[in-house]
Amino acid sequence: MRSGVVVALFGGVVRGVAGMGADVTPIQKVIQLLEEMKAKGIEEKQAEEVRFSAFDQWCQDQTSQKQKEIEEGTARIEQLSAKIEKATAHINKLTDRIQELDEDVGRWARDTKSAADVRKKETMDYEATSVDYGESIDAIDGAIRVLKKKAIKTPQAEEALLQVHRLRMVPVASKKVLMSFIQQGQPAVEEMPDEHLSYQAPEAYGYEFQSGGVVQMLDQLKDEFAKKKSDMDAEEMKALHAFEELAQQLADNTEHAKHEIEKKSETRARAQSERAEMEGEKQQTEADRAEDEKYLEETKGLCSQKSQDFEARQKLREEEIAAVQKAIDIMSSDTVKGSGEKHLPSLLASSATSLASLRSASREASSQARAAAFLAERARMWNSRVLTQASQRMAADPFGKVKKMIKDL
């Protein structure tokens, strides 16, 4: 640093001496140049402070903005996570209900089929039994008409009684009585048990063919069969009505369940679509937040490095200004002024050749300094030890003797 000041002083001295007027001493000229150097250094220092202040404000703005964006992103992610969780629970609930309804529809379909199968079998049994009762009643009616006509000896009467005998619905005991009546023509009353005839012996057993007991038995069988058929018809109507009610109820349940399945499926589809959108937004927000966090970290690093560089440069400028001020103080002292009045006139009295050589050396030193600075910059850029050494050698001061002379002033 001090060597640089001396070189600058030397250049200033040369220029000052070359254009020095009669009223300005060389020492005053040097002090004037040093003051100008100091003012320029202060100006550059202040200008850099202004630039860094703007940069520092930019750092603060960027940091604040990105921190706010990161906080907003985090809040949005939390909000989306809560909504996604709620939507998932809603979707799961809808899915469970849809599955439950599907199972109900399947069960009701099986119940309907089972009920229809049972009803079909019951209908077939009813129809067969109804036919039997109808045929039995018709046959008994025919036999009663024949017996009441007192034509028991005719083949028609015998066939009528045999037809009743063959009926599936006629009790076995009654069949025995009929068969005995057919075979004997006039069976004894004792051969006709009360419980199978009419559960009582006929009171008017005095007909010519003594068939009154058989007729009474047949009448009772007819009434019994008619009553059973009537009861069976009523039960059939009740069973049919119950089946129709059950089938209608199952059909209504199925229709309502399918309608609910349709509505809940639509609701679930919308919820799944909304959840997918929220998941996509959450993913994008997380990516944006990660990018913001990366940018914030890089910005903080950049601002920190720039701040350190600024402080280092400010410190260096302060040292340079202090050095220049120290040089001014030295040049302004009585001792330097006295020596200057003693030596500088003889320096100016040197031959023109010496002054030309001095100017040439100054220009050479300036060029050499710029070259050394260029090599030093490339050495730092490429981390080259050879270039570093070359720049150091080139930066070696070629005006050592002159600097020593000025130091001695």
PEGI-V93101 format. One record per helix or strand. SS is the DSSP state (2 for helix, 1 for strand). FROM is the first residue (numbers start at 1). TO is the last residue. Records with the same first field share a line. If there is no record, write none. Layout:
SS->FROM-TO + FROM-TO
//
This chain:
2->2-18 + 26-148 + 155-165 + 172-184 + 189-191 + 194-197 + 212-332 + 334-348 + 352-382 + 385-394 + 400-408
//
